[in-house]
């Protein structure tokens, strides 16, 4: 497990799943949560590639904080299919 400067550990599975999303597009989104008892960030939910943005937002709890990454597909003005990964609110330790 990698340790952040805050002392909170990030479970190895978090980085593995993020790399799978980034390289293989295995998931549409990943939701991470802080496991208070274990003092670590863990994977809470994996969204299959067929899931929508609405599925993603529905997987987020209304009254608790979560970290997440979402693979957004779009078409440019030049009619090119593109994809961009967004992190909410930000997961720099996963991208390093």
ABEGO torsion letter per residue (X at the ends): XBBBAAGBBBBAAAAAAAAAAAAAGABABBBBBBBAAAGBBBBABBBBAABBAAAAAAABBAABBBBBBBBBBBBBAAGBBBBBBBBOAEBAAAAX
